[in-house]
Amino acid sequence: MTSHVDDGGDHSVGRSLIAAEAAADESTVEAALRPRTLAELIGQGRVRDQLGLVLEAARSRGRPPDHVLLAGPPGLGKTTLAMIIAAELSAPLRVTSGPAIQHAGDLAAILSSLAEGEVLFLDEIHRMSRPAEEMLYMAMEDFRVDVVVGKGPGATAIPLEIPPFTLVGATTRAGLLPGPLRDRFGFTGHLEYYEVDELDEIVRRSAQLLDVPITDHAAREVASRSRGTPRIANRLLRRVRDYAQVRADGVVRTKTAQAALDLYEVDEEGLDRLDRAVLDALCRRFGGGPVGVSTLAVAVGEERETVEEVAEPFLVRRGYLARTPRGRVATPAAWRQLGLAPPADAAFGQSPSLFDDP
């Protein structure tokens, strides 16, 4: 589980607080807050039980477990689970990422240096280059790779045996993984968003580890605004802690938590400035849609990717926004959230619009 040190000005702070991706400077706090074993892990009960069975069976056989694929939105604990797998197996952990492996030789260098039973964690595995991906097929299945020496007609493939290892792949875009790669994973765990009760427990645990005095009601307040994501919950906890230290007596009570989260523009539903701007533009400027996401991004002064990857998934999940073939449309819940009555012709994109993306 993770936390956050916010970045620059007010505009970016508000968005970074509810972005599920980890910031570059979060690693130190992440290490302090992550659970070390499956028994310490809060939430993800189905995946936890299934993975526990896989690991226990592997330990009883004295062999590395099957390769593991962890799929789900950012901030739900894929990296934490990879570290837990290594800890449960008492095995060393090697960490890398798909974008860092752009050539087959990069992957060969990593694989050839693995020790027997070592756990290789490959984050963002869907972003690995195709040549490296094809080399990984053979490594996962046969524990060997063919290293090509030379070029052209004189090139020679030298088989290189590698010790048995366990690959833990993590992806936020499981649909982008080719079938042959998915099929080589013996276990796939799909991580789900957390319930408020689970986040409440996570906030109280993190507060204890960070030595933050917090009341039960205040912990619940933070959890309820965390968008189902532990990383965001821990991030909000740190900002609430800062507020309590500077503007209160250091103890995080309900009113302190509410004042802090209001300052950072995170409302009771977990909506932040960007979310509200998207809903406001969609309803007030475009009559509820349908409207293309690029047009919507221009209307709120953000990049298309920011709207599509930060705001839109949460708005869809909470039932405020719907995706249609013609564009994004506001649901009746979105109109009510803004205190507006939906017009009669705003029935989920049935009316024509000039603002669809081509």
C-alpha positions as semicolon CSV with decimal commas, in nm:
position;residue;x (nm);y (nm);z (nm)
1;M;0,000;0,000;0,000
2;T;0,124;0,345;-0,072
3;S;0,119;0,709;0,018
4;H;0,215;1,033;-0,148
5;V;0,423;1,346;-0,133
6;D;0,239;1,604;-0,340
7;D;0,399;1,805;-0,616
8;G;0,396;2,172;-0,713
9;G;0,114;2,427;-0,740
10;D;-0,246;2,403;-0,631
11;H;-0,371;2,294;-0,970
12;S;-0,147;1,988;-0,980
13;V;-0,186;1,907;-0,611
14;G;-0,562;1,860;-0,641
15;R;-0,524;1,622;-0,931
16;S;-0,230;1,425;-0,788
17;L;-0,416;1,353;-0,464
18;I;-0,671;1,137;-0,642
19;A;-0,449;1,000;-0,920
20;A;-0,410;0,628;-0,861
21;E;-0,063;0,613;-1,018
22;A;0,231;0,640;-0,781
23;A;0,435;0,959;-0,786
24;A;0,811;0,933;-0,836
25;D;0,888;1,027;-0,477
26;E;0,649;0,787;-0,301
27;S;0,877;0,483;-0,277
28;T;1,008;0,554;0,075
29;V;0,663;0,584;0,229
30;E;0,533;0,291;0,024
31;A;0,800;0,068;0,175
32;A;0,697;0,171;0,527
33;L;0,326;0,109;0,477
34;R;0,321;-0,209;0,271
35;P;0,214;-0,531;0,445
36;R;0,486;-0,796;0,450
37;T;0,279;-1,116;0,442
38;L;-0,052;-1,240;0,308
39;A;-0,182;-1,251;0,666
40;E;-0,121;-0,875;0,700
41;L;-0,287;-0,793;0,367
42;I;-0,622;-0,615;0,405
43;G;-0,886;-0,674;0,139
44;Q;-0,864;-0,872;-0,186
45;G;-0,984;-1,177;0,005
46;R;-1,045;-1,394;-0,302
47;V;-0,704;-1,327;-0,456
48;R;-0,536;-1,359;-0,116
49;D;-0,685;-1,705;-0,055
50;Q;-0,614;-1,830;-0,405
51;L;-0,257;-1,704;-0,403
52;G;-0,198;-1,846;-0,055
53;L;-0,297;-2,189;-0,182
54;V;-0,062;-2,161;-0,482
55;L;0,232;-2,058;-0,265
56;E;0,170;-2,319;0,004
57;A;0,153;-2,596;-0,254
58;A;0,477;-2,477;-0,415
59;R;0,654;-2,468;-0,079
60;S;0,541;-2,823;0,001
61;R;0,679;-2,945;-0,332
62;G;1,004;-2,755;-0,288
63;R;0,965;-2,599;-0,631
64;P;0,904;-2,243;-0,753
65;P;0,532;-2,172;-0,801
66;D;0,368;-2,111;-1,136
67;H;0,414;-1,770;-1,293
68;V;0,167;-1,514;-1,158
69;L;-0,016;-1,237;-1,343
70;L;-0,169;-0,956;-1,136
71;A;-0,422;-0,742;-1,321
72;G;-0,622;-0,443;-1,207
73;P;-0,639;-0,065;-1,185
74;P;-0,339;0,125;-1,043
75;G;-0,303;0,170;-0,669
76;L;-0,467;-0,157;-0,557
77;G;-0,153;-0,341;-0,445
78;K;0,002;-0,530;-0,737
79;T;0,356;-0,432;-0,639
80;T;0,277;-0,511;-0,275
81;L;0,158;-0,860;-0,371
82;A;0,475;-0,922;-0,572
83;M;0,683;-0,836;-0,266
84;I;0,464;-1,058;-0,050
85;I;0,509;-1,350;-0,291
86;A;0,887;-1,320;-0,263
87;A;0,867;-1,289;0,116
88;E;0,636;-1,590;0,150
89;L;0,877;-1,797;-0,061
90;S;1,183;-1,661;0,126
91;A;1,321;-1,580;-0,219
92;P;1,504;-1,273;-0,351
93;L;1,304;-1,027;-0,559
94;R;1,421;-0,866;-0,882
95;V;1,216;-0,564;-0,994
96;T;1,194;-0,419;-1,344
97;S;0,925;-0,285;-1,578
98;G;0,801;-0,331;-1,933
99;P;0,910;0,013;-2,058
100;A;1,266;-0,057;-1,934
101;I;1,292;-0,366;-2,156
102;Q;1,306;-0,237;-2,512
103;H;1,537;-0,503;-2,659
104;A;1,559;-0,879;-2,626
105;G;1,914;-0,837;-2,502
106;D;1,789;-0,635;-2,204
107;L;1,567;-0,923;-2,099
108;A;1,838;-1,183;-2,164
109;A;2,076;-0,996;-1,934
110;I;1,819;-0,997;-1,653
111;L;1,720;-1,361;-1,697
112;S;2,077;-1,488;-1,716
113;S;2,159;-1,329;-1,380
114;L;1,865;-1,479;-1,190
115;A;1,929;-1,722;-0,907
116;E;1,727;-2,042;-0,872
117;G;1,387;-1,974;-0,720
118;E;1,421;-1,597;-0,756
119;V;1,106;-1,390;-0,814
120;L;1,116;-1,153;-1,110
121;F;0,860;-0,875;-1,087
122;L;0,781;-0,722;-1,425
123;D;0,559;-0,417;-1,382
124;E;0,356;-0,279;-1,675
125;I;0,427;-0,601;-1,860
126;H;0,192;-0,496;-2,141
127;R;0,442;-0,224;-2,242
128;M;0,730;-0,461;-2,310
129;S;0,872;-0,466;-2,663
130;R;0,765;-0,745;-2,897
131;P;1,112;-0,905;-2,941
132;A;1,157;-0,923;-2,563
133;E;0,805;-1,059;-2,526
134;E;0,879;-1,343;-2,767
135;M;1,197;-1,428;-2,576
136;L;0,998;-1,433;-2,253
137;Y;0,770;-1,706;-2,391
138;M;1,053;-1,958;-2,403
139;A;1,199;-1,844;-2,071
140;M;0,869;-1,892;-1,890
141;E;0,796;-2,230;-2,043
142;D;1,133;-2,399;-2,092
143;F;1,361;-2,193;-1,866
144;R;1,599;-2,116;-2,147
145;V;1,654;-1,840;-2,400
146;D;1,827;-1,828;-2,737
147;V;2,080;-1,547;-2,754
148;V;2,155;-1,442;-3,112
149;V;2,518;-1,356;-3,175
150;G;2,608;-1,168;-3,493
151;K;2,393;-1,039;-3,776
152;G;2,276;-1,151;-4,115
153;P;2,357;-1,496;-4,259
154;G;2,637;-1,545;-4,007
155;A;2,417;-1,497;-3,701
156;T;2,419;-1,783;-3,452
157;A;2,160;-1,865;-3,184
158;I;2,322;-1,984;-2,863
159;P;2,085;-2,159;-2,620
160;L;2,125;-2,031;-2,267
161;E;1,982;-2,230;-1,977
162;I;1,838;-2,028;-1,691
163;P;1,747;-2,157;-1,344
164;P;1,381;-2,208;-1,256
165;F;1,226;-1,880;-1,145
166;T;0,885;-1,727;-1,086
167;L;0,770;-1,437;-1,298
168;V;0,518;-1,200;-1,143
169;G;0,373;-0,974;-1,410
170;A;0,157;-0,673;-1,331
171;T;-0,068;-0,488;-1,572
172;T;-0,340;-0,227;-1,565
173;R;-0,438;-0,321;-1,921
174;A;-0,481;-0,698;-1,928
175;G;-0,659;-0,674;-2,263
176;L;-0,337;-0,554;-2,427
177;L;-0,149;-0,873;-2,338
178;P;-0,129;-1,118;-2,630
179;G;-0,293;-1,455;-2,576
180;P;0,031;-1,659;-2,587
181;L;0,173;-1,452;-2,300
182;R;-0,143;-1,470;-2,087
183;D;-0,160;-1,846;-2,135
184;R;0,186;-1,895;-1,985
185;F;0,080;-1,763;-1,646
186;G;-0,036;-2,043;-1,417
187;F;-0,232;-1,807;-1,193
188;T;-0,405;-1,478;-1,272
189;G;-0,528;-1,256;-0,993
190;H;-0,776;-0,982;-1,077
191;L;-0,762;-0,708;-0,813
192;E;-1,087;-0,527;-0,734
193;Y;-1,156;-0,185;-0,585
194;Y;-1,178;-0,183;-0,207
195;E;-1,487;-0,139;0,007
196;V;-1,503;0,152;0,252
197;D;-1,474;-0,088;0,549
198;E;-1,149;-0,227;0,410
199;L;-1,011;0,120;0,340
200;D;-1,111;0,224;0,692
201;E;-0,895;-0,057;0,830
202;I;-0,610;0,040;0,597
203;V;-0,624;0,405;0,706
204;R;-0,616;0,311;1,074
205;R;-0,325;0,072;1,017
206;S;-0,131;0,334;0,819
207;A;-0,202;0,598;1,083
208;Q;-0,055;0,369;1,346
209;L;0,257;0,303;1,137
210;L;0,301;0,675;1,067
211;D;0,231;0,763;1,432
212;V;-0,068;0,977;1,336
213;P;-0,332;1,009;1,613
214;I;-0,670;0,970;1,443
215;T;-1,023;0,902;1,564
216;D;-1,232;0,619;1,421
217;H;-1,481;0,861;1,263
218;A;-1,200;1,060;1,101
219;A;-1,045;0,742;0,958
220;R;-1,385;0,655;0,814
221;E;-1,411;1,002;0,661
222;V;-1,077;0,961;0,483
223;A;-1,166;0,609;0,368
224;S;-1,501;0,716;0,225
225;R;-1,334;0,974;-0,001
226;S;-1,057;0,746;-0,128
227;R;-1,219;0,617;-0,449
228;G;-1,180;0,253;-0,346
229;T;-0,800;0,276;-0,374
230;P;-0,552;0,220;-0,088
231;R;-0,287;0,439;-0,249
232;I;-0,527;0,733;-0,249
233;A;-0,639;0,657;0,107
234;N;-0,282;0,671;0,236
235;R;-0,215;0,983;0,033
236;L;-0,517;1,162;0,178
237;L;-0,417;1,049;0,526
238;R;-0,082;1,224;0,492
239;R;-0,243;1,545;0,376
240;V;-0,492;1,532;0,663
241;R;-0,203;1,472;0,901
242;D;-0,027;1,782;0,766
243;Y;-0,340;1,990;0,817
244;A;-0,384;1,863;1,173
245;Q;-0,025;1,948;1,260
246;V;-0,032;2,298;1,113
247;R;-0,388;2,418;1,177
248;A;-0,507;2,204;1,468
249;D;-0,365;2,025;1,772
250;G;-0,208;1,735;1,576
251;V;-0,493;1,494;1,636
252;V;-0,696;1,402;1,328
253;R;-1,061;1,436;1,427
254;T;-1,363;1,428;1,197
255;K;-1,393;1,804;1,157
256;T;-1,018;1,833;1,099
257;A;-1,031;1,564;0,832
258;Q;-1,329;1,728;0,664
259;A;-1,163;2,071;0,666
260;A;-0,841;1,930;0,523
261;L;-1,014;1,736;0,245
262;D;-1,229;2,037;0,161
263;L;-0,910;2,243;0,133
264;Y;-0,772;1,993;-0,117
265;E;-1,108;1,992;-0,303
266;V;-1,191;1,628;-0,240
267;D;-1,562;1,610;-0,162
268;E;-1,775;1,355;0,024
269;E;-1,812;1,139;-0,288
270;G;-1,438;1,138;-0,359
271;L;-1,482;1,381;-0,649
272;D;-1,206;1,638;-0,694
273;R;-1,176;1,958;-0,894
274;L;-1,119;1,777;-1,225
275;D;-1,411;1,540;-1,176
276;R;-1,648;1,825;-1,101
277;A;-1,513;2,026;-1,395
278;V;-1,581;1,735;-1,631
279;L;-1,936;1,691;-1,503
280;D;-1,999;2,064;-1,509
281;A;-1,879;2,099;-1,869
282;L;-2,071;1,791;-1,979
283;C;-2,401;1,908;-1,826
284;R;-2,388;2,287;-1,849
285;R;-2,200;2,338;-2,176
286;F;-2,301;2,033;-2,377
287;G;-2,648;1,958;-2,240
288;G;-2,545;1,622;-2,101
289;G;-2,382;1,496;-2,422
290;P;-2,299;1,293;-2,613
291;V;-1,963;1,468;-2,649
292;G;-1,624;1,337;-2,752
293;V;-1,356;1,300;-2,487
294;S;-1,113;1,526;-2,675
295;T;-1,370;1,805;-2,685
296;L;-1,444;1,748;-2,318
297;A;-1,073;1,770;-2,234
298;V;-1,040;2,101;-2,417
299;A;-1,343;2,236;-2,232
300;V;-1,183;2,165;-1,892
301;G;-0,832;2,272;-1,996
302;E;-0,671;1,929;-1,958
303;E;-0,502;1,673;-2,180
304;R;-0,723;1,402;-2,325
305;E;-0,519;1,133;-2,143
306;T;-0,575;1,304;-1,807
307;V;-0,951;1,309;-1,850
308;E;-0,958;0,956;-1,989
309;E;-0,727;0,791;-1,734
310;V;-0,774;0,994;-1,413
311;A;-1,130;1,128;-1,404
312;E;-1,335;0,912;-1,639
313;P;-1,287;0,563;-1,482
314;F;-1,410;0,683;-1,142
315;L;-1,701;0,881;-1,288
316;V;-1,812;0,577;-1,489
317;R;-1,777;0,348;-1,188
318;R;-1,985;0,580;-0,971
319;G;-2,254;0,607;-1,236
320;Y;-2,208;0,976;-1,318
321;L;-2,089;0,929;-1,675
322;A;-2,155;0,675;-1,948
323;R;-1,953;0,586;-2,255
324;T;-2,151;0,545;-2,575
325;P;-2,043;0,492;-2,937
326;R;-2,118;0,860;-3,002
327;G;-1,938;1,003;-2,699
328;R;-1,965;1,059;-2,325
329;V;-2,303;1,135;-2,170
330;A;-2,406;1,249;-1,825
331;T;-2,638;1,022;-1,627
332;P;-2,925;1,152;-1,413
333;A;-2,697;1,103;-1,109
334;A;-2,451;1,354;-1,257
335;W;-2,721;1,616;-1,296
336;R;-2,835;1,558;-0,939
337;Q;-2,476;1,582;-0,814
338;L;-2,457;1,932;-0,965
339;G;-2,797;2,027;-0,823
340;L;-2,953;2,040;-1,170
341;A;-3,258;1,878;-1,325
342;P;-3,177;1,676;-1,639
343;P;-3,354;1,806;-1,951
344;A;-3,608;1,580;-2,115
345;D;-3,390;1,522;-2,424
346;A;-3,077;1,425;-2,228
347;A;-3,161;1,055;-2,219
348;F;-2,818;0,896;-2,249
349;G;-2,709;1,036;-2,579
350;Q;-3,022;0,979;-2,786
351;S;-3,021;1,335;-2,919
352;P;-2,771;1,440;-3,188
353;S;-2,461;1,640;-3,094
354;L;-2,213;1,852;-3,287
355;F;-1,936;1,769;-3,042
356;D;-1,865;1,403;-3,115
357;D;-1,504;1,308;-3,187
358;P;-1,449;1,194;-3,543
